[in-house]
């Protein structure tokens, strides 16, 4: 009898929670997103961080909003217009798409951003700390699109180059350079479009918090060659990820094409002490491999949600400890709540061990964010003032 009563009580509690969820009120203070296409009323965001979308599709049978790895059903009115909203989202930028009868498509109301290996929709959830990447009435630098020929790949490539305010006026001044990489499924547009790195730099410079430097953003995308099928797995050997040599292609392009081109065409201080590399996620993993193998080329290292560097790594990398002035590691707090096991070990423990080993290290955690652009915007904001200070 007691077991039956307990089951009834549990069922009642569960039913109550479901009822609350079903009758949850949505705050009706939605406003158009700041990254909408000009004149578009939708998508919208409210004070809870919910995203509301609307699309006219009278012949569709099912339309969903796909955001944050969750799909939300929309409802259709008598005019064939579908509308609905998501649960509250984390602060900052998010990719999303619409799913119409099984086909995933961009929202025609939003501006498009390159992520998840496609051009698609993006939304900004207003953040309590968004002032540091806001567009303000301060001196602004330039983001230049640069086309170049890669001798390594024997093909045309593109990168974007940020030059700080005043670069064009004082033609005698030279600058350090940061090579800044995007994540997997993104490209060279990511840091200036989604990351707003140019605005972060402009604001930091206006406040006198950072030394001016050039930022180079290239395409580090890596794909397994189509004609190379994975070899049958030897169960006696330990699998590694990423595969051995996966970063070699971009490393060669960076060292043999990009850096010489930038030094030849911009007023750089072309030495190791004034050259840094950083990246997010995949770009952080590329940074790890490239800087460990080339400590004579870079002096400052930043890895945002992209692994870490251990004492063992440094001991196996000749010249790294002696030449590297900064190792900066960061993550979103939600990434650390349930960390996935990786080949680099615990990032905070590794970073602290490096400090005890005698290196200048910083470990930063972005509060209440996951593997997303708000984590990486904040990471860059913390990282940039530490560069080229000596």
C-alpha positions in Angstrom: 0.0 0.0 0.0 2.8 2.4 0.9 4.5 1.8 -2.4 1.2 2.5 -4.3 0.8 5.7 -2.3 4.4 6.7 -3.1 3.9 6.1 -6.8 0.7 8.2 -6.7 2.6 11.0 -5.0 5.4 10.9 -7.6 3.0 10.8 -10.5 1.2 13.8 -9.0 4.4 15.7 -8.7 5.5 14.9 -12.2 2.0 15.9 -13.5 2.3 19.1 -11.7 5.6 19.9 -13.2 4.3 19.2 -16.7 1.3 21.4 -16.1 3.5 24.2 -15.0 5.7 23.8 -18.1 2.6 23.8 -20.3 1.1 26.9 -18.8 4.4 28.8 -18.5 3.8 32.4 -19.4 6.0 34.0 -22.0 6.9 37.6 -21.3 5.5 39.6 -24.2 8.2 42.2 -24.6 9.7 40.9 -27.8 11.8 43.2 -30.0 13.4 42.6 -33.4 16.9 41.2 -33.2 19.8 43.6 -33.8 21.1 41.3 -36.5 17.9 41.2 -38.6 18.0 42.2 -42.2 17.0 45.8 -42.8 13.3 46.3 -42.3 12.6 42.8 -41.0 10.4 42.5 -37.9 11.3 38.9 -37.2 13.2 37.1 -35.6 12.6 38.7 -32.2 14.1 38.3 -28.7 12.4 39.0 -25.4 13.8 39.9 -21.9 13.9 36.2 -21.0 16.2 35.4 -24.0 13.5 33.6 -25.9 13.7 33.7 -29.7 10.5 34.2 -31.6 10.4 33.5 -35.4 7.7 33.9 -38.0 7.6 32.7 -41.6 4.9 32.5 -44.3 4.5 28.9 -45.6 0.8 28.2 -46.3 1.5 24.9 -47.9 3.8 23.5 -45.3 2.6 20.8 -42.9 5.2 21.2 -40.1 7.6 24.1 -39.3 10.1 24.2 -36.5 12.6 26.6 -35.0 16.0 24.7 -34.6 18.2 26.5 -32.0 20.5 25.2 -29.3 20.2 21.6 -30.5 16.4 21.7 -29.8 13.6 21.9 -32.3 10.5 23.9 -31.3 7.2 23.4 -33.1 5.6 26.5 -34.6 1.9 27.0 -35.1 0.1 28.2 -38.3 -2.6 30.8 -38.4 -5.5 31.1 -40.9 -3.2 33.1 -43.3 -0.6 30.3 -43.5 1.9 32.2 -41.3 3.8 30.1 -38.8 5.0 31.6 -35.5 6.5 30.3 -32.3 9.4 30.8 -29.8 12.2 28.9 -28.1 13.0 28.4 -24.5 15.3 31.0 -23.0 18.8 30.9 -24.6 22.2 31.8 -23.1 23.4 35.4 -23.6 25.3 36.2 -26.8 25.3 34.9 -30.4 23.7 31.7 -31.6 23.3 30.0 -34.9 19.8 28.8 -35.8 17.7 27.6 -38.7 14.1 26.8 -39.6 12.9 23.3 -40.5 10.1 23.2 -43.0 8.7 19.8 -43.7 12.1 18.2 -43.0 14.2 20.7 -44.9 16.5 22.9 -42.9 16.6 26.5 -44.3 17.9 29.9 -43.2 15.4 32.4 -41.8 14.8 35.1 -44.5 14.5 37.7 -41.8 18.0 37.3 -40.3 21.4 38.3 -41.6 23.5 35.3 -42.5 26.6 34.0 -40.9 29.0 31.2 -41.8 28.8 28.4 -39.2 28.2 24.6 -39.2 29.8 24.5 -42.6 27.0 26.6 -44.2 25.7 30.1 -44.5 22.8 30.3 -42.1 20.8 32.4 -39.7 22.1 34.0 -36.5 20.6 35.7 -33.5 21.9 37.9 -30.7 20.6 37.4 -27.2 21.3 40.7 -25.3 24.0 40.2 -22.7 24.5 42.0 -19.4 28.2 42.7 -20.5 27.6 43.5 -24.2 29.1 46.9 -23.8 32.6 45.6 -24.4 31.7 44.5 -28.0 29.2 47.3 -28.8 29.5 49.7 -31.7 30.5 53.0 -30.1 31.5 56.5 -31.2 35.2 55.8 -30.8 38.1 55.7 -33.3 37.7 52.6 -35.4 40.1 50.4 -37.2 39.6 48.7 -40.5 38.9 45.1 -41.4 40.4 44.5 -44.9 39.6 41.6 -47.2 42.8 40.3 -48.7 43.0 37.9 -51.6 46.3 36.0 -52.1 47.9 33.1 -53.9 49.1 30.2 -51.8 52.3 28.6 -53.1 51.7 25.7 -50.7 48.2 24.9 -52.0 48.7 26.3 -55.5 45.4 28.1 -55.2 43.8 31.5 -54.3 42.9 32.1 -50.7 41.4 34.8 -48.6 42.1 36.3 -45.2 40.8 39.3 -43.3 43.2 41.8 -41.6 42.3 44.2 -38.8 44.4 47.3 -38.6 44.0 49.5 -35.5 42.8 53.1 -35.6 45.5 55.5 -37.0 47.2 52.8 -39.0 46.9 54.9 -42.2 48.0 58.2 -40.6 51.3 57.4 -39.0 53.2 55.6 -41.7 56.3 55.2 -39.6 54.7 53.2 -36.9 55.0 49.4 -36.9 52.8 46.9 -35.1 52.8 43.4 -33.5 50.6 40.8 -35.1 48.1 38.3 -33.7 47.1 35.3 -36.0 43.6 34.5 -34.8 41.7 31.3 -35.9 38.0 30.3 -36.1 36.4 27.1 -35.1 35.3 24.0 -37.0 32.6 24.6 -39.6 33.4 28.3 -39.6 35.7 30.4 -41.8 37.8 33.5 -41.9 34.7 35.7 -41.5 33.8 34.3 -38.1 35.9 36.5 -35.8 34.8 39.8 -37.3 31.1 38.8 -38.0 30.2 36.6 -35.1 33.0 37.5 -32.7 33.0 41.3 -33.3 36.7 41.2 -32.6 37.3 44.5 -34.3 34.8 46.3 -32.1 36.3 44.7 -29.0 39.7 46.0 -30.0 38.4 49.4 -30.9 36.8 49.7 -27.5 39.8 48.4 -25.6 42.1 50.8 -27.5 39.8 53.7 -26.8 40.0 52.9 -23.0 43.7 52.5 -23.1 43.6 48.9 -22.0 45.5 47.3 -24.8 48.5 47.9 -27.0 47.6 48.3 -30.6 48.3 45.3 -32.9 47.3 43.9 -36.2 45.0 40.8 -36.3 45.1 38.3 -39.2 42.1 36.0 -39.6 42.6 33.2 -42.2 40.7 30.1 -43.1 42.0 27.1 -41.2 39.2 24.6 -42.2 40.4 21.0 -42.3 38.7 18.2 -44.1 39.6 14.5 -44.5 40.6 14.0 -48.1 37.7 12.4 -50.0 39.9 9.7 -51.5 41.3 8.7 -48.1 39.0 6.3 -46.3 39.8 5.6 -42.6 42.1 2.5 -42.2 40.5 -0.4 -40.4 40.9 0.2 -36.7 43.6 -1.8 -34.9 42.0 -2.5 -31.6 45.4 -3.0 -30.0 46.3 0.7 -30.6 45.0 3.7 -28.8 42.9 5.9 -31.0 43.9 9.6 -31.1 41.9 12.6 -32.0 42.6 14.8 -33.9 44.4 12.5 -36.3 48.2 12.8 -36.6 49.2 15.5 -39.0 45.7 17.0 -39.3 47.0 20.5 -38.8 50.1 20.3 -41.1 48.3 21.7 -44.1 47.3 24.9 -42.4 50.5 25.1 -40.5 52.4 25.1 -43.8 50.1 27.7 -45.4 50.5 30.0 -42.3 54.2 29.7 -42.0 55.2 29.8 -45.7 52.4 31.9 -47.2 50.5 34.0 -44.7 53.1 35.3 -42.3 55.6 36.3 -45.1 52.8 38.0 -47.0 51.6 40.0 -44.0 55.1 41.0 -43.1 55.7 42.1 -46.7 52.5 44.1 -47.1 51.8 45.6 -43.6 53.9 47.6 -41.2 54.6 44.7 -38.8 57.3 44.2 -36.3 58.5 41.0 -38.0 60.0 39.0 -35.1 59.0 36.3 -32.7 58.5 38.6 -29.7 55.9 40.5 -31.6 54.0 37.6 -33.1 51.1 35.8 -31.3 48.7 33.0 -32.2 45.3 32.2 -30.8 42.1 30.4 -31.8 38.8 29.0 -30.6 37.8 25.3 -30.5 39.4 23.8 -33.7 41.5 27.0 -34.0 42.7 26.5 -30.5 43.8 23.0 -31.3 45.6 24.3 -34.3 47.2 26.9 -32.2 48.4 24.3 -29.8 50.1 22.1 -32.4 51.6 25.0 -34.4 53.0 26.9 -31.5 54.4 23.8 -29.8 56.2 23.1 -33.0 57.3 26.6 -33.7 58.2 28.5 -30.5 60.8 30.4 -32.5 57.9 32.0 -34.5 55.4 32.9 -31.8 55.7 34.4 -28.3 52.1 34.4 -27.0 49.6 31.6 -27.2 45.8 31.7 -26.7 43.5 28.7 -26.7 39.7 29.3 -26.2 37.8 26.0 -25.7 40.4 24.2 -27.6 42.3 21.9 -25.3 45.3 22.8 -23.2 49.1 22.5 -22.9 50.7 20.2 -20.4 54.1 20.2 -18.8 54.9 17.0 -20.8 54.0 18.9 -24.0 56.4 21.7 -23.1 59.2 19.3 -22.2 58.8 17.7 -25.6 58.8 21.0 -27.4 62.4 22.4 -27.5 62.5 26.1 -26.9 58.9 26.5 -25.9 59.4 27.2 -22.2 62.3 29.6 -23.0 60.5 31.5 -25.8 56.8 31.7 -25.0 55.9 34.6 -22.8 52.2 33.8 -22.3 49.9 30.7 -22.4 46.3 31.7 -22.1 43.6 29.0 -21.7 39.9 29.6 -21.4 36.5 27.9 -21.4 32.8 28.6 -20.8 31.7 27.5 -17.3 29.1 25.1 -18.8 31.9 23.4 -20.7 33.6 22.5 -17.5 30.5 21.2 -15.7 30.6 17.9 -17.6 33.9 17.9 -19.4 34.4 15.4 -22.1 37.6 13.4 -21.8 40.2 14.6 -24.2 43.8 13.8 -25.1 45.1 16.9 -23.2 43.9 16.2 -19.7 42.2 18.6 -17.4 42.8 22.1 -18.8 42.9 24.0 -15.5 45.2 21.5 -13.9 47.5 21.6 -16.9 47.6 25.4 -16.8 48.3 25.6 -13.1 51.0 23.0 -13.5 52.6 25.1 -16.2 52.6 28.1 -13.9 54.3 26.0 -11.2 56.8 24.9 -13.9 57.8 28.5 -14.3 55.7 29.8 -17.3 53.4 32.8 -17.4 49.9 31.3 -17.7 46.3 32.5 -17.4 43.2 30.5 -17.0 39.9 32.2 -17.7 36.3 30.9 -17.3 33.4 32.7 -19.0 30.4 32.7 -16.6 27.2 30.9 -17.6 28.2 30.1 -21.2 29.0 27.0 -23.1 30.9 26.2 -26.3 29.7 29.4 -28.0 30.7 32.8 -29.2 30.0 34.6 -26.0 32.7 32.5 -24.3 35.1 33.4 -27.0 34.3 37.1 -27.2 34.9 37.3 -23.4 38.1 35.2 -23.8 39.5 37.6 -26.4 38.6 40.5 -24.2 40.6 39.0 -21.4 43.4 37.9 -23.6 44.1 41.0 -25.7 45.4 43.2 -22.8 48.0 40.6 -22.0 49.6 40.7 -25.4 52.9 42.4 -26.2 53.2 44.2 -22.9 56.9 43.7 -22.4 
